[in-house]
Amino acid sequence: MAKRAASGEKGSIPWGGSIPRLARSLSKTDFMLLLLTGDTIDAQEALRMGLVSKVVPHA
């Protein structure tokens, strides 16, 4: 999920409650960064933002 938007394409906006849920879960800075840039983030950045609770090594 950290690599692609929920709809599967970079630059698209995932509707259906995803935006408000993301806004409540992230800091304002992180939320705006993801929403306005469409940049991808790696697992460590997702962990820092609180989007995931644990990062494990690739098997």
N, C-alpha and C positions, 0 to 999 in steps of 0.2 A: 504494500500500500504506500510505502514511503517513496517508491519509484514512479508511481503513476497516479493520476487522478482517479477518483472513484468511477468516473464514466469511461476511463481507459485512454483518454487522449489529453496530452498536454495543452493547456490553454482553455479547456472546457470547464464549466462551472457545474459541480455536482449538486443538483437540487434534491428535494425530498428530505429536508431537515439537516443535511450535512453541514451547511454553512453555520446556522445558529449553534449547533452542537460543537463545532470546531471553535467558534468564537468564545463559548463558555469554557472550553478546555485549555485554551492557550492564553499566553499573555497577549496584550493588544499588539505589541511589536511583532511577535512571532506570527500571530493571526494575519496581520496586514502583509507581512512579508510573503507568506504562502499565497494569500488571496490575490494580491496585486502583481506578483512577479511570475507565478507559475513555475518557479524554480523547483527542481527535485532536491530532495534531502536524503542523506545517507542514514543508516541505522543509528549511528552515534548522535546525529543531530535530532532524530526522532526521539531518542532516549532523553536528551537534554531538554527537549520541549515538553516531555511528558506524554507523548503520543503512544509510546510503548513502555512497558514496565521492565523489560529485560532484553538484552542483546546477547545472542549466543553465537559461537563461531560457526562458520559455514562447514557443513559436514562433507 
